[in-house]
Amino acid sequence: MWGDLLLVLFTVFEVAYLTSVLVSIWFYTLPVDRVTRPSEGAVPTALPSIVLFYPVLNEMEETMRTTLTGMERAQYPSFLLRVIAIPNDNDVVTIDSLRRLQDEFQFLEVLPVPPTSDPSWETVWSAWGSSRKAYWWHEGKRAGITDLPPKKTRQLIWAMYQVAPGNEDSLLSYIDADSVVPTDYWMCAASGMSQYDVVQHTNIAGNMLSSWPASFYANDHIGWDASMYRHMSAGGRQPFYVLGKGLFFRFSDLLRVGGFHPWLTIEDPEIGMRLWTNGARLGVVESPLVEEVPATWSQGITQRKRWIAGFFQSLASPLVWMGMTPGQRFRARLNFVPCLSLALNPIGVPLGVLVSVELWSRSSFLPPPLLALATVTTVGALVLILRGWLQAWRMSAAVLASRRDRVRYVLRVNPVFVLLYWMWWSIPLVIGLNMFVRDRGLVWERTEKRDANRELVRG
């Protein structure tokens, strides 16, 4: 009896694991809509005006100086560009730092965000009240609530509705406190937005050797942000996310769909899918924005549990309320399968080892069909892992100048260590699911920034 039960459980698990592998492989078969990057010295015609919001919270002055230095070296006509820092108005220390930085960076504006009790928020409530696309204002248990949670999304909402009048045809971008934009950042946006409705730069970590945890977090960005994610463009057929930094919209498009959803842990998945539902196309720029990943295991859990909670939240009732059909909702949820499948690794890795031993010993207790199923699953998973390892070598060249450092990095993220790291991923997955079930994670839980990319930008 127990033997039969174990075989049933083994079969169910292997089918689930194989499904996740096949979904990942399927993603890599989707086409990529790449933005044509301007050639060196070329300037696209009819350059649009651009507004970049810089939402910050309790940031080190040096971290912001590194980010602003990166923006300064990215060329664009100054009269077409506005960079606006949007701290909360009670974040006095950060505001003081920004005022000092204005002496160094003449392009920097500072626009403190007031509490939602301030009369300036009436513009937001009025816009949401007149738009059914802002479904959270009309549907669900928080309909009509104005006490928005204090986080990045709230800052973006207020700033967008304050700056939008007269800028409806302008492009809107935003980045995190630690982001370093590529030198062609603005020009790629100008080129890409003539072809697409949303332009997203790939992301890569600049501090991939700062600690062992940072190396694995950086590998996540290589495997997803700089590799699998771009296939979401898919000729407009696949609902897409945005990556939360290094992206461009049109003000008019965001206003048309109701702006950002304030009641989700992260805004990235939902706003992308809502724009797609309303006809938007995604173009991907393979000129990576450089970010900073956490240096410790605990900070990594803090960051990733928020991502997981936000994905679960976005893939529930919001898909219905934004107007997706059942088929579209199914495709949207496929986007989360590669990440969610990491929860299978604490069982999948030992089973893969067991199957390998059984094949080697040729004395398997498994029936031939189950052994074949397990073998196909294991081979498919290994192909994906080895592909990711090769991608780590290729992509690390963007931030690691010496061959020796690149070798050090790929040795750290070797397939065996990556499998063990994927088992660690079960922790943020379980915590993030719990946050979703218990409706938590609405307040901004800040990931510490350490100015880890200073050497890349300021030598």
C-alpha positions as CSV (number, residue, x, y, z in Angstrom):
1,M,0.0,0.0,0.0
2,W,2.7,2.5,1.0
3,G,4.7,1.6,-2.0
4,D,1.7,2.4,-4.3
5,L,1.1,5.7,-2.5
6,L,4.8,6.7,-2.9
7,L,4.6,5.9,-6.6
8,V,1.5,8.0,-7.0
9,L,3.1,11.0,-5.2
10,F,6.2,10.5,-7.2
11,T,4.2,10.6,-10.4
12,V,2.2,13.7,-9.4
13,F,5.4,15.5,-8.5
14,E,7.3,14.6,-11.6
15,V,4.4,15.7,-13.8
16,A,4.3,19.1,-12.0
17,Y,8.0,19.5,-12.3
18,L,8.0,18.5,-16.0
19,T,5.2,21.0,-16.6
20,S,7.3,23.8,-15.1
21,V,10.3,22.8,-17.2
22,L,8.2,22.8,-20.4
23,V,6.7,26.2,-19.6
24,S,10.2,27.6,-19.2
25,I,11.2,26.1,-22.5
26,W,8.1,27.4,-24.1
27,F,8.9,30.9,-23.0
28,Y,12.2,30.7,-24.8
29,T,10.5,29.9,-28.0
30,L,8.5,33.1,-28.0
31,P,9.8,35.9,-30.3
32,V,11.4,39.0,-28.8
33,D,10.4,42.5,-29.8
34,R,13.7,44.3,-29.6
35,V,14.1,48.1,-29.7
36,T,16.4,49.2,-32.4
37,R,19.1,51.1,-30.6
38,P,20.4,54.2,-32.2
39,S,23.9,53.9,-33.7
40,E,26.8,55.8,-32.1
41,G,26.2,59.5,-32.5
42,A,22.9,59.1,-34.3
43,V,20.0,61.1,-32.9
44,P,16.4,59.9,-33.5
45,T,14.2,62.5,-35.2
46,A,11.4,64.3,-33.3
47,L,12.8,63.6,-29.9
48,P,10.1,63.5,-27.2
49,S,10.2,65.2,-23.9
50,I,10.9,62.8,-21.0
51,V,10.1,63.0,-17.2
52,L,11.9,60.7,-14.9
53,F,10.6,60.2,-11.4
54,Y,13.1,59.2,-8.7
55,P,11.1,57.8,-5.7
56,V,13.4,57.6,-2.7
57,L,13.1,56.7,1.0
58,N,15.7,57.1,3.7
59,E,18.5,56.9,1.1
60,M,22.3,57.4,1.6
61,E,23.4,60.6,-0.1
62,E,26.3,58.7,-1.7
63,T,23.9,56.2,-3.3
64,M,21.9,58.9,-4.9
65,R,25.0,60.7,-6.0
66,T,26.1,57.6,-7.9
67,T,22.7,57.3,-9.6
68,L,22.6,61.0,-10.6
69,T,26.1,60.8,-11.9
70,G,25.0,57.9,-14.2
71,M,22.1,60.0,-15.4
72,E,24.3,63.0,-16.1
73,R,26.5,61.0,-18.5
74,A,23.5,59.7,-20.5
75,Q,23.2,62.3,-23.2
76,Y,19.9,64.0,-24.1
77,P,18.9,67.6,-24.9
78,S,18.5,69.2,-21.5
79,F,15.4,71.2,-22.5
80,L,13.5,67.9,-23.2
81,L,14.4,66.2,-19.9
82,R,13.2,66.6,-16.3
83,V,14.5,64.5,-13.4
84,I,12.3,64.8,-10.4
85,A,13.1,63.2,-7.0
86,I,9.8,62.4,-5.2
87,P,10.6,61.7,-1.5
88,N,7.9,61.7,1.2
89,D,7.6,65.2,2.7
90,N,8.4,63.8,6.2
91,D,11.6,62.2,5.0
92,V,13.6,65.2,6.1
93,V,17.1,63.6,5.9
94,T,16.6,62.5,2.4
95,I,15.2,65.8,1.3
96,D,18.2,67.6,2.8
97,S,20.5,65.3,0.9
98,L,18.7,66.0,-2.3
99,R,18.9,69.8,-1.8
100,R,22.7,69.4,-1.4
101,L,22.8,67.3,-4.5
102,Q,21.0,70.0,-6.5
103,D,24.2,72.1,-6.2
104,E,26.1,69.4,-8.1
105,F,23.3,68.3,-10.5
106,Q,21.6,71.3,-12.0
107,F,19.0,69.1,-13.7
108,L,17.6,67.7,-10.5
109,E,14.2,68.8,-9.2
110,V,12.8,67.9,-5.8
111,L,9.0,67.4,-5.4
112,P,8.1,66.2,-1.9
113,V,5.0,64.0,-1.7
114,P,2.4,65.1,0.9
115,P,0.1,62.8,2.9
116,T,-3.1,61.8,1.3
117,S,-5.0,64.2,3.5
118,D,-3.5,67.1,1.5
119,P,-5.9,68.9,-0.9
120,S,-3.6,68.3,-3.8
121,W,-4.7,64.6,-3.8
122,E,-8.1,65.7,-4.9
123,T,-6.8,65.5,-8.5
124,V,-6.2,61.8,-8.0
125,W,-9.6,61.0,-6.4
126,S,-11.4,62.9,-9.2
127,A,-9.5,61.1,-12.0
128,W,-10.1,57.6,-10.4
129,G,-13.7,58.4,-9.8
130,S,-14.3,59.1,-13.5
131,S,-12.3,56.1,-14.8
132,R,-13.6,52.5,-14.5
133,K,-10.0,51.4,-15.5
134,A,-9.0,52.4,-11.9
135,Y,-11.0,49.4,-10.8
136,W,-9.6,49.4,-7.2
137,W,-11.5,52.7,-6.6
138,H,-14.8,51.1,-7.6
139,E,-14.4,47.4,-6.7
140,G,-13.3,45.3,-3.7
141,K,-13.1,46.0,0.0
142,R,-10.9,49.1,-0.4
143,A,-13.1,50.9,-2.9
144,G,-13.0,54.6,-2.3
145,I,-10.4,54.5,0.5
146,T,-8.0,57.5,0.3
147,D,-5.6,56.5,3.1
148,L,-3.1,54.9,0.6
149,P,-0.2,52.9,2.1
150,P,3.1,54.8,2.3
151,K,5.3,53.4,-0.3
152,K,6.8,53.9,-3.8
153,T,3.5,53.4,-5.6
154,R,1.9,56.2,-3.6
155,Q,4.7,58.5,-4.5
156,L,4.4,57.7,-8.2
157,I,0.6,58.2,-8.2
158,W,0.7,61.6,-6.7
159,A,3.7,62.8,-8.8
160,M,2.1,61.5,-12.0
161,Y,-1.2,63.4,-11.5
162,Q,0.7,66.6,-10.5
163,V,3.1,66.6,-13.5
164,A,0.8,65.2,-16.2
165,P,-1.1,68.4,-17.1
166,G,0.7,69.8,-20.1
167,N,2.9,66.7,-20.4
168,E,0.4,64.2,-21.7
169,D,2.5,63.5,-24.8
170,S,5.7,63.2,-22.8
171,L,7.4,59.9,-21.8
172,L,7.4,58.9,-18.1
173,S,10.2,56.8,-16.6
174,Y,11.2,55.9,-13.1
175,I,14.1,54.1,-11.4
176,D,15.1,53.0,-7.9
177,A,17.5,54.8,-5.7
178,D,20.5,52.7,-6.6
179,S,19.9,52.3,-10.4
180,V,22.6,53.3,-12.9
181,V,21.2,54.0,-16.3
182,P,23.1,53.1,-19.5
183,T,24.6,55.9,-21.5
184,D,22.0,55.4,-24.3
185,Y,19.1,55.3,-21.8
186,W,17.2,58.3,-23.1
187,M,18.0,57.8,-26.8
188,C,16.8,54.2,-26.7
189,A,13.5,55.4,-25.2
190,A,13.1,58.0,-27.9
191,S,13.8,55.3,-30.5
192,G,11.7,52.6,-28.9
193,M,8.6,54.6,-28.2
194,S,8.2,55.3,-31.9
195,Q,7.7,51.5,-32.3
196,Y,6.1,50.4,-29.0
197,D,3.9,51.6,-26.2
198,V,6.1,50.4,-23.3
199,V,9.9,50.3,-23.5
200,Q,11.8,48.2,-20.9
201,H,15.5,48.0,-20.4
202,T,16.9,44.7,-19.2
203,N,18.5,44.8,-15.7
204,I,21.7,43.5,-14.3
205,A,23.4,43.7,-10.9
206,G,26.6,45.6,-10.6
207,N,27.7,44.2,-7.3
208,M,27.6,40.5,-8.3
209,L,30.9,39.7,-6.4
210,S,30.3,41.8,-3.3
211,S,29.2,38.7,-1.3
212,W,28.1,35.1,-1.9
213,P,24.4,36.0,-1.5
214,A,24.8,38.9,-3.9
215,S,26.2,36.5,-6.5
216,F,23.1,34.4,-6.5
217,Y,20.7,37.3,-6.4
218,A,22.6,38.7,-9.4
219,N,22.1,35.4,-11.2
220,D,18.4,35.7,-10.7
221,H,18.5,39.0,-12.6
222,I,20.6,37.4,-15.4
223,G,18.2,34.4,-15.7
224,W,15.0,36.5,-15.6
225,D,15.4,40.2,-16.2
226,A,18.1,39.8,-18.9
227,S,17.1,36.5,-20.4
228,M,13.6,35.0,-20.1
229,Y,11.7,38.2,-19.5
230,R,12.4,39.7,-23.0
231,H,10.3,36.9,-24.5
232,M,7.2,38.4,-22.8
233,S,7.2,40.9,-25.6
234,A,6.2,38.0,-27.9
235,G,4.8,40.1,-30.8
236,G,2.1,41.4,-28.5
237,R,0.5,38.0,-27.8
238,Q,1.7,37.5,-24.2
239,P,0.5,39.5,-21.2
240,F,3.6,41.2,-19.9
241,Y,5.0,42.6,-16.6
242,V,7.3,45.5,-16.3
243,L,10.5,45.3,-14.2
244,G,9.9,48.2,-11.8
245,K,12.8,50.3,-13.1
246,G,14.4,51.2,-16.4
247,L,11.1,51.5,-18.3
248,F,9.2,54.1,-20.2
249,F,5.4,54.8,-20.7
250,R,3.5,57.7,-22.2
251,F,1.7,59.9,-19.6
252,S,-1.4,59.7,-21.8
253,D,-1.4,55.9,-21.8
254,L,-1.1,55.7,-18.0
255,L,-3.8,58.3,-17.5
256,R,-6.1,56.4,-19.9
257,V,-5.8,53.2,-17.9
258,G,-6.1,54.8,-14.5
259,G,-2.5,55.0,-13.4
260,F,-0.9,52.8,-10.7
261,H,-2.7,50.4,-8.4
262,P,-2.0,51.5,-4.8
263,W,-3.1,48.3,-2.9
264,L,-0.5,45.8,-4.2
265,T,2.9,45.1,-2.6
266,I,4.6,45.9,-5.9
267,E,3.2,47.7,-8.9
268,D,5.3,46.0,-11.6
269,P,3.2,43.0,-12.7
270,E,-0.2,44.6,-12.6
271,I,0.5,47.8,-14.5
272,G,2.1,45.9,-17.3
273,M,-0.7,43.5,-17.6
274,R,-3.4,46.2,-17.5
275,L,-1.6,48.2,-20.2
276,W,-1.5,44.9,-22.3
277,T,-5.2,44.3,-21.7
278,N,-5.8,47.8,-23.2
279,G,-3.8,47.1,-26.3
280,A,-0.2,48.2,-25.3
281,R,2.9,46.5,-27.0
282,L,6.2,46.0,-25.2
283,G,9.6,46.6,-26.7
284,V,12.8,45.4,-24.9
285,V,16.1,47.2,-24.9
286,E,19.1,44.9,-24.4
287,S,21.2,47.7,-23.0
288,P,21.1,46.8,-19.3
289,L,20.3,49.2,-16.4
290,V,22.7,48.4,-13.5
291,E,21.2,47.9,-10.1
292,E,22.4,46.9,-6.7
293,V,21.3,43.5,-5.1
294,P,21.2,42.9,-1.4
295,A,24.4,41.7,0.3
296,T,22.9,39.3,2.9
297,W,20.5,36.4,3.0
298,S,18.1,38.2,5.2
299,Q,17.9,41.2,3.0
300,G,17.3,38.9,0.0
301,I,14.3,37.3,1.8
302,T,12.9,40.8,2.6
303,Q,13.1,41.8,-1.1
304,R,11.9,38.6,-2.7
305,K,9.0,37.9,-0.3
306,R,7.6,41.2,-1.5
307,W,8.0,40.2,-5.1
308,I,6.2,37.0,-4.5
309,A,3.3,38.6,-2.6
310,G,2.9,41.2,-5.4
311,F,2.8,38.5,-8.1
312,F,0.1,36.5,-6.2
313,Q,-1.9,39.6,-5.6
314,S,-1.7,40.7,-9.3
315,L,-2.7,37.3,-10.6
316,A,-5.9,37.0,-8.5
317,S,-9.0,39.2,-8.8
318,P,-7.2,42.1,-10.6
319,L,-7.1,40.0,-13.8
320,V,-10.8,39.8,-13.8
321,W,-11.4,43.5,-12.9
322,M,-9.0,44.7,-15.6
323,G,-11.0,42.9,-18.2
324,M,-9.0,39.8,-19.2
325,T,-10.8,36.8,-20.7
326,P,-10.3,33.3,-19.1
327,G,-7.7,32.4,-21.8
328,Q,-5.8,35.7,-21.2
329,R,-5.8,35.1,-17.5
330,F,-4.4,31.6,-18.1
331,R,-1.5,33.0,-20.2
332,A,-0.9,35.7,-17.6
333,R,-0.5,33.2,-14.9
334,L,2.0,31.2,-17.0
335,N,4.4,34.1,-16.5
336,F,4.7,33.2,-12.8
337,V,5.3,29.4,-13.3
338,P,9.1,29.6,-13.7
339,C,9.4,31.4,-10.3
340,L,6.7,29.4,-8.6
341,S,8.3,26.2,-9.7
342,L,11.3,27.0,-7.4
343,A,9.1,25.7,-4.6
344,L,9.4,22.2,-6.1
345,N,13.2,22.1,-5.8
346,P,13.5,20.9,-2.2
347,I,11.9,17.7,-3.5
348,G,12.9,17.8,-7.1
349,V,16.7,18.0,-6.5
350,P,16.8,14.9,-4.3
351,L,14.6,13.1,-6.7
352,G,16.8,14.0,-9.6
353,V,19.8,12.7,-7.7
354,L,17.9,9.5,-6.9
355,V,16.9,9.0,-10.6
356,S,20.5,9.5,-11.7
357,V,21.7,6.9,-9.2
358,E,19.1,4.5,-10.4
359,L,20.0,5.0,-14.0
360,W,23.7,4.5,-13.1
361,S,23.1,1.3,-11.1
362,R,20.6,-0.1,-13.6
363,S,18.6,-1.6,-10.7
364,S,15.7,0.8,-10.7
365,F,12.7,0.1,-8.5
366,L,10.7,2.5,-10.7
367,P,8.4,1.2,-13.5
368,P,9.9,2.0,-16.9
369,P,7.2,4.7,-17.7
370,L,8.0,6.6,-14.4
371,L,11.7,6.2,-15.0
372,A,11.3,7.7,-18.5
373,L,9.2,10.6,-17.1
374,A,11.8,11.3,-14.4
375,T,14.6,11.1,-16.9
376,V,13.0,13.6,-19.3
377,T,12.2,16.0,-16.5
378,T,15.8,15.8,-15.1
379,V,17.3,16.3,-18.6
380,G,15.1,19.3,-19.3
381,A,15.9,20.9,-16.0
382,L,19.7,20.4,-16.6
383,V,19.4,21.9,-20.1
384,L,17.8,25.1,-18.5
385,I,20.4,25.2,-15.8
386,L,23.3,24.9,-18.2
387,R,21.8,27.5,-20.4
388,G,21.6,29.8,-17.4
389,W,25.2,29.1,-16.5
390,L,26.3,30.1,-20.0
391,Q,24.2,33.2,-19.8
392,A,25.9,34.1,-16.5
393,W,29.3,34.0,-18.3
394,R,28.1,36.1,-21.2
395,M,26.1,38.7,-19.3
396,S,28.7,39.2,-16.5
397,A,30.9,40.9,-19.1
398,A,28.7,44.0,-18.8
399,V,29.9,44.8,-15.3
400,L,33.0,42.6,-14.6
401,A,35.9,44.0,-16.7
402,S,38.5,41.2,-16.0
403,R,38.3,37.7,-17.2
404,R,39.5,36.5,-13.8
405,D,36.4,38.1,-12.1
406,R,34.1,36.6,-14.6
407,V,35.6,33.1,-13.9
408,R,35.2,33.7,-10.2
409,Y,31.6,34.6,-10.7
410,V,30.6,31.7,-12.8
411,L,32.4,29.3,-10.4
412,R,30.2,30.7,-7.6
413,V,27.0,30.2,-9.6
414,N,27.9,26.7,-10.8
415,P,24.9,24.3,-11.4
416,V,25.3,22.5,-8.1
417,F,25.3,25.7,-6.0
418,V,22.5,27.1,-8.0
419,L,20.3,24.1,-7.3
420,L,21.0,24.5,-3.6
421,Y,20.2,28.2,-3.9
422,W,16.9,27.4,-5.6
423,M,16.0,25.3,-2.6
424,W,16.6,28.5,-0.4
425,W,14.0,30.2,-2.6
426,S,11.3,28.2,-0.9
427,I,11.6,30.5,2.1
428,P,10.5,33.8,0.3
429,L,8.0,31.8,-1.7
430,V,6.3,30.5,1.5
431,I,6.5,33.9,3.2
432,G,5.2,35.7,0.1
433,L,2.3,33.4,-0.2
434,N,1.4,33.9,3.5
435,M,1.6,37.7,2.9
436,F,-0.9,37.3,0.0
437,V,-3.3,35.1,2.0
438,R,-3.2,37.4,5.1
439,D,-3.4,40.6,3.0
440,R,0.0,42.0,4.1
441,G,2.9,43.8,2.5
442,L,1.2,47.0,1.6
443,V,3.7,49.3,3.4
444,W,7.1,49.9,1.8
445,E,9.6,47.5,3.4
446,R,12.8,49.1,2.3
447,T,15.7,47.0,0.9
448,E,18.9,48.5,2.1
449,K,21.2,50.2,-0.5
450,R,24.9,50.5,0.1
451,D,26.2,52.5,-2.9
452,A,27.6,49.2,-4.2
453,N,27.9,50.5,-7.8
454,R,30.0,53.5,-7.0
455,E,33.2,52.0,-8.6
456,L,31.4,51.3,-11.8
457,V,30.3,55.0,-12.2
458,R,32.6,57.2,-10.2
459,G,35.8,55.1,-10.3
